[in-house]
């Protein structure tokens, strides 16, 4: 339930230049050097990396809140005079604000709809928008079942559990996925999100594509059934799963500590959620065709059969104009997005939010979009 | 008498009005008008923003069956939670107020009064956390027992929730939240029972309970009802505590209090759905807010009417 306050990291960005200046004058070589390398790595596209000043406003996804804190802090080392404000109002509200021209970029758990892409043309001009998959996070299927430490589930089984047609833990379908395991005769209590969320949208998208026969509903950010336990936010789901017995839910992998985490059936094997496997599945996914040149909206490859890919991932985008009216905004946006997709930036998010750093192949595509950000028109 | 005749003649002229009088009259009149304007503004905003939800195709509204089908279960859930809270809180609050005013030694009474008032100062989100982290897990065995032994009563039909995030838990949390409001008002009214009434009852040989039944409760009835209605108003509008505690997936109407499938309440549903909503979704949420606005207004008007009607012939007059 993070109707997060605005992230104003201006205090931090004021501290950093002082420490940098100190580092310079007292010639603390090591410290200075590390700052330099941070600069060079983050500069990415604009190799000259001129010092900018001003502020950049974004709004949107609450899932990105923690990552955005990491990015804002890290970026203030690259551009000390720039303040990045991010208002975690939710993906839908963020996209609306961006399309209305209120903010320079939106954070969104789903790419723009076709309708919104058209609207974006009037907001951004003919070059349209860029959409960059900057925040990737594995969604773990978590459970609490005393005596069962390891659980493997095929997509069909997961779909049936969450749709309510498998009601007991010792159901033959679960037993078939876990040969040799001792499963108790406990009732299953599936827990889902009670709030609208990108996590639900990605989870139901996975179920509808990987288990189309067992899951007949379309992907939606509101849970499509009226039955089952509901809890507010990732923390609410984790809590409900922890407090109940025989519970199973879905939650951001970084928040799932202390709970049982199921391995998911991929092809003929079972894969545990991990940052590397989550980033890998985005790499193997298709960019949605027929959109702008720099519009990297992915159709996630939910039906992957590769054993090093984990298909239940949440991808949250940064959406902005390729052509910006204001020169300062364009420069700052370009520099900021360059930092975010850089290895440094992705590491900062992984540290702050437990997200999965994007792979080099995804970065190479995103970099073309960052390089294209200009002012004018 | 003779000296007053000329003075009444002088007051029949316009009374003396100093600058302060005019300022005071002006600002208080302005404040009164402002309240009406704000209320009208909120109502106008709700109506304008909600209108698209009523004219939109039914399939476009969240849930896919039109705005009435979307709001009806929410309205039901809101009323159910609030009435449940009221049923739990009112007897308890009256008991607390009676103990403080009639039974407790004066020093203890004062301290207890402060403590109960303190309950009102706790933010609702704290009640929410208390409900979900402490209360709900402790109630799950109780729910399982209810479902096993009293499952033939529709209220406890089950299957019992394993997390305790049920309508019953919500009722308990809301009950604790409105307890201080109901008890504070009841207490004030009980304190105003004329000593003569009480002493007369006791002098006629009434026991303490009979004195309370014959003198205190009839005198304080309007206060109890008024306090309960104020509490109901708070319970209807409570947002965060319900959003945290209740396991609600929307779209169902059920009196089953202990299962994981519950109707949501309007305020908590808005809090949960609004951040990720766009377009018609937002309009629909505003429309549900309008329904809550009307319901709360009706409850308050009713409370006023009851309190006013009762005060005419209650007590000392």
Interface residues (C-beta under 8 A of the other chain):
Chain A: X1 X3 X62 X89 X90 X91 X92 X93 X95 X96 X187 X189 X191 X192 X194 X195 X196 X197 X198 X221 X222 X223 X225 X226 X227 X228 X229 X230 X231 X232 X236 X239 X240 X243 X244 X245 X246 X247
Chain B: X62 X132 X133 X136 X137 X140 X159 X161 X162 X163 X164 X165 X240 X243 X244 X246 X247 X248 X249 X250 X251 X252 X260 X261 X264 X271 X272 X273 X274 X275 X276 X277 X278 X281
